[in-house]
């Protein structure tokens, strides 16, 4: 196996000297940057848990007082 740029072509194998070689398509490298990495892992989940905790507290108070919307 030989690695070379896309425009290069090899005439013979560098390992065994064979003349009949063919070029295989390589796997492209895709680099993805995570733009939304501003919050630490789990911070969003903690925020949702706290918000729902407040909603649950309000619902319990409404149930105690007999008020229903």
WOWOJO-V577228 format. One record per residue. N is the residue number from 1. SS is DSSP state (@ for helix, = for strand, . for the rest). BURIAL is I if it has 9 or more other ideal C-beta (glycine too) atoms within 8 Angstrom, else O. D_FIRST is the distance of its C-alpha to the first C-alpha in whole Angstrom. Layout:
# WOWOJO-V577228
N_SS_BURIAL_D_FIRST / N_SS_BURIAL_D_FIRST
This chain:
# WOWOJO-V577228
1_._O_0 / 2_._O_4 / 3_._O_7 / 4_._O_10 / 5_._O_13 / 6_._O_15 / 7_._O_17 / 8_._O_14 / 9_._O_13 / 10_._I_11 / 11_._O_13 / 12_._O_11 / 13_._I_8 / 14_._O_9 / 15_._O_8 / 16_._O_11 / 17_._O_12 / 18_._O_12 / 19_._O_14 / 20_._O_13 / 21_._O_10 / 22_._O_11 / 23_._O_10 / 24_._O_10 / 25_._O_12 / 26_._O_11 / 27_._O_14 / 28_._O_17 / 29_._O_18 / 30_._O_22 / 31_._O_24 / 32_._O_28 / 33_._O_31 / 34_._O_34 / 35_._O_37 / 36_._O_39 / 37_._O_38 / 38_._O_42 / 39_._O_43 / 40_._O_42 / 41_._O_41 / 42_._O_44 / 43_@_O_46 / 44_@_O_47 / 45_@_O_47 / 46_@_O_50 / 47_@_O_51 / 48_@_O_52 / 49_@_O_53 / 50_@_O_56 / 51_@_O_57 / 52_@_O_57 / 53_@_O_59 / 54_@_O_62 / 55_@_O_62 / 56_@_O_62 / 57_@_O_65 / 58_@_O_67 / 59_@_O_67 / 60_@_O_68 / 61_@_O_71 / 62_@_I_72 / 63_@_O_72 / 64_@_O_74 / 65_@_O_77 / 66_._O_77 / 67_._O_75 / 68_._O_73 / 69_._O_71
